[in-house]
Structure formats: structure tokens, C-alpha cells
Amino acid sequence: MTDMAELKKRKEPLNIAIVYVDPEPFIDHFTGWLEITKFISEQRAGTAQAPADGVTPKLSKDDLESPTVQKVANDAVAAFCMTAALKADKAAVDKVEAALREQYGDDFPGAFALKYFRAKNDNPETLEDHVGQAGKKMLEGDIPPPPLRAKENWSAGLRFFEKARSSNFVHEVMFPLAVWTREKWTETQDKGVAFMAHIEDNLPILREALEDPRNDQPFIANLLLKAAPAVDMELDEEYQGFLRSLARRL
């Protein structure tokens, strides 16, 4: 089977693995996801035909190094690293890396994405740089002191939010990110109020944002928008409008 039903079938185990940070199913189904996404991409481009036996073609060494496969692999590995970081589960990332390295070698598909969560970068510039550095600190349990904690949580949440929106696993990352966002800002509300800017104005706004019981993209967008003044972060009018549109529920 080499159609969209097969794509869905192969993606579902990865979805669950990413949401629950479960390395075993991620490892087991990673290659199958690369195979089907490459094949369907080629079908859409008119460069591949459905095989007579209906079996999705395996990947050759050249296939593994192709831009199409590398892009999909980096996306999947980054999504897993993000949810693992949100749960501070470094062991899960270590296990995925070890398994992929054993199967494919040091330049395994997804290695490029993983390096952002491993290397120290004191001057992050790209979105991937910022996500990787925030994720690295989470995985290592590098918790900032209370005066900086809320601001760093806000920045990390924003970067993860932006990265997740461009992923094939947007929904799978958004739910853990929403849970993490709620936990961190509830902690700020309960224990970090003294370090908020303009407490009398921003604490009621934060409390109102946290009253939303749904852990989803609109909740995150609304909290990022409403909490920005509390951590002295300025958003231009265009970006405020962007977050406001995402926070709006239909």
C-alpha cells in the first residue's frame, strides 16, 4: 500500500511516541515514515509510480542522503527532542540517538536536527538555534534562578511554539507544550509573582489566561500574548495581531 492511508498508518505510531516521549516506537517506526513520505513526494512530482506488489520501496544509501528524506528526518527528530525537553527526559533523546547512530552511522537521518539540542551556542541566531539552546537547558535540568525564570520560560515557549507550527507533528508538539506552559505559568502565579513586572496589572491578566482549561494552540498563543508585558517582552503590533488571531477560537 503506497497511498495516503499508508502515510497515516505509519505516522500514527510516531505521533504517539512524540506526545508521550516514548523512544522505542519512535525508533521502530522512524524508517517507515521516511520511506512513505519520500515515495509519496515522488509520486506527487511524477517521478515514481506505484509498485506492482503495492509495497513501499525501501530507502537506498543515496535516498537517505537526499534533501527530501533529510528534511523529514530532521523534522521528526526535532519534534521528539522538543517534547522530550518539555519533560526533561534526556534519557529518551540519548536512546533515540544511540539507536539511530547504530542503525545508520554517525550521519544518521535527523542528526542535523539533534545537534542543535547537544551543542552549546552562546549566540543563537536562527529559530533552530534558539529552540536547540532552550531544549538543551531543559534536557540538562538547567533551571534559571527565579528572577529570570519566567522570562526564559516565555522565550522558550515562544520559540517552541514557532517551531512546532512548521512541523509535520504540530499537534503532537502543541499538546505537551500547552501542558508545560500551564505548569510553568501556574508556578509563576503561585511562587514567582514578586519577579513579575507591574504585578498589579499583569497578575489578573495571567490568572485569566490560565483559566482556559484547554491545552491547545489557542491557549498557548493567548498566554504568550498576555504574559509578554509581565516579563518585559515587547511584541510589535503585527506579531500581537498574529498571536491574537491564533488565540481566537472558532
Secondary structure, DSSP 8 states (H G I E B T S, - for coil): --SHHHHHHHHHHHHHHHHHT-HHHHHHHHHHHHHHHHHHHHHHHTS----TT-------HHHHTSHHHHHHHHHHHHHHHHHHHHTT-HHHHHHHHHHHHHHH-TT-TTHHHHHTTTS--SS--SHHHHHHHHHHHHHTT----HHHHHHHHHHHHHHHHHHHHTSTTHHHHHHHHHHHHHHHHHHHHHH-GGGSTTHHHHHHHHHHHHT----SHHHHHHHHHHHGGGGT----HHHHHHHHHHH---
